[in-house]
Amino acid sequence: MISLLISLLPLGFAALGFLGILADIGPAENREIGVHLLDWGLPPFIGGVVLCAFGLLAHVTNHCHTHAAPSTASNNRSTQDL
């Protein structure tokens, strides 16, 4: 999450650069500044998304394993009783 928050500032300024309202200079310079800020903001954003995805995947698999054990034990008892 920290990586995503860090990347928001350069990505926001990059969007302003692409819109041409970042600085009081010509559109070519604004676009160039936007590209540089995009280069700075995109790697932390991608890294943050990947780390969040791995964290959610780990949470879901841990959650499934924790709740799967008691239910399988009760299912095994009910099939043994039959």
PELIN-V478223 format. One record per residue. N is the residue number from 0. RES is the residue in one letter. SS is DSSP state (H for helix, E for strand, - for the rest). Layout:
((N/RES/SS) (N/RES/SS))
//
This chain:
((0/M/-) (1/I/H) (2/S/H) (3/L/H) (4/L/H) (5/I/H) (6/S/H) (7/L/H) (8/L/H) (9/P/H) (10/L/H) (11/G/H) (12/F/H) (13/A/H) (14/A/H) (15/L/H) (16/G/H) (17/F/H) (18/L/H) (19/G/-) (20/I/-) (21/L/-) (22/A/-) (23/D/-) (24/I/-) (25/G/-) (26/P/H) (27/A/H) (28/E/H) (29/N/H) (30/R/H) (31/E/H) (32/I/H) (33/G/H) (34/V/H) (35/H/H) (36/L/H) (37/L/H) (38/D/H) (39/W/H) (40/G/H) (41/L/H) (42/P/H) (43/P/H) (44/F/H) (45/I/H) (46/G/H) (47/G/H) (48/V/H) (49/V/H) (50/L/H) (51/C/H) (52/A/H) (53/F/H) (54/G/H) (55/L/H) (56/L/H) (57/A/H) (58/H/H) (59/V/H) (60/T/H) (61/N/H) (62/H/H) (63/C/H) (64/H/H) (65/T/H) (66/H/H) (67/A/H) (68/A/H) (69/P/H) (70/S/H) (71/T/H) (72/A/H) (73/S/H) (74/N/H) (75/N/H) (76/R/H) (77/S/H) (78/T/H) (79/Q/H) (80/D/H) (81/L/-))
//
